[in-house]
Amino acid sequence: MAVGVAARSSRAVTRRQDYARVVLGLIRLANGAAALLAPTLLLRRLAVDPQRAPAASYPFRLFGIRTVLIGADLLLKRPQARAEALRVAPIIHASDVLSAAIAGVRGELPRRAAVTTALISALNVTLAIAAQPRDTDRPA
């Protein structure tokens, strides 16, 4: 009886990890595609005028392709790439939270944009942590 409960519990944990991984992958694909294909839209959401700062689109495109590729790694069935994407996800998103907070404090972004960006990144940190395999799930 205890073995059955343990097995169900393990499957539930694995499902939650997979759900978090897939949601994080989809968020990355959406944000990355937007940054790559429509950087001016994202700039406007950050209250940056793309006409006054046309070079600001360039780093969004850099961010975009990186984010699309990492999102794909989370979704495709390539165990090594998926494991690496999961391993680095918390630090990537934690640094995004920190960057947004610093930009807000320094006045580099309007307060509302900085808070929104930090909150989105904090959600991504939460998903990245929730998607982490347990030690027993990790390949040797």
N, C-alpha and C positions, 0 to 999 in steps of 0.2 A: 504494500500500500504506500509506504513512504517513497519507494522508488518511482511509482507513478506520479505522485505529487511533485517530486523533484524533477522528473522529466517534463511535466507540464509547466512547471515554473521556469525551467531552462528554455523551453520553447517560447514562452511569453517574453522572457528577457531578450531572446534572439529576435523576436518579431518587433519589439520596441526599438532595438538597435537598428534593424533594417529599416523601419519606418523613419527613424531620425536620419539615417544615412540617405535614404531616398529623398526626403524633404529637403535636406541640406543640398544634395546634388541638384535638385530642381531649382532651388533658390539661386544656386551658383550659376546654373545655365541661364536662367532668366536675367539675373543682374549682369552677367558677363556679356550676354548677347546685346542687352540694352547699351552697355558701355561701349561695346565694339561697333554696333550698328547705328546707335542714336545717342552719341555722347552729348550733343547739345541739349537734348531732352533732360538728361541727368544733371547737366550743369545748371539748367534753369531751376530744377527742383532743389538745388543747393543755393539758389539765389545768386548764381554767377551769370553775368551777361556774356553769352558766347561771342557777341559782336565786339565787346570791349576786351575780351581775353580769348582770342581764337586759338592760341596755343594750348589752352586748358583741355582741349579735346584729345590731344596727343596722349597724356598719361591715362585718360579713361580708356583709350583703345588698348594700351599696354595692359592695364588692369583687366580689361574685357577678355582678351584672349587667354590670359593666365586663368581667369576664373572659369571660362568655358571648359578649358582642358581639365582643370581639377574637378569640376562638376561631372564631366564625362567619366573621369577615373572612378568617381564614387558610384556611378550608375552602371558602367559596363562590367561584364564578367571577366575581369582580368585581375586575379587575386593579388598579385604583387603590386600593381598600380593602385588598386583599391586600398590595400593595407597601408601603402605609403601616404595616400591622400588622407586616410583616417588618422594616421600618426601625426601629420603636420597640421591638421585642421584646427585644433584648439589654439595653437600658437598664432596661426595666420589670423584667425578671427579675433583673438585677444589683442593682437597688435592693431587691428582695425578699430576696435573699441578705443584703445589708447590714442590712436591717431585722431579719431573724431573728437575725443575729449580735449586733446591738446589744441586742435584747430579751433574749437569753440572757446576755450580759455584765452587763447591768443588773439581772438577776433578774426581769424583767417576764414572762418565760416560764420554765418549768422547763427545765433544761439539755437533757434528752432531747427535749422538744418543739422547742426552738430549733434543735438539731442536725438533727433530722428535717426541719423546715421549711426550713432552710438547704440541706440536701442536695437536697430536691425542687426548690427554686428553682435550685440549681446545675445540676441536670439540665436544667431549662428553659432556662437560659443556654446550655448546650451545644447543645441542639436549636435554639435561636434563631440561634446563630452558624452551625450547620451548614446551616440553611435559607436563609441569605443568598444572594441571587443574586450570581454573579460579575460583575465590571464589564462584561463583554461581554453579560451577560444583562439588564442594567438598561435600562429604557426611556430614551430621550433626552429 
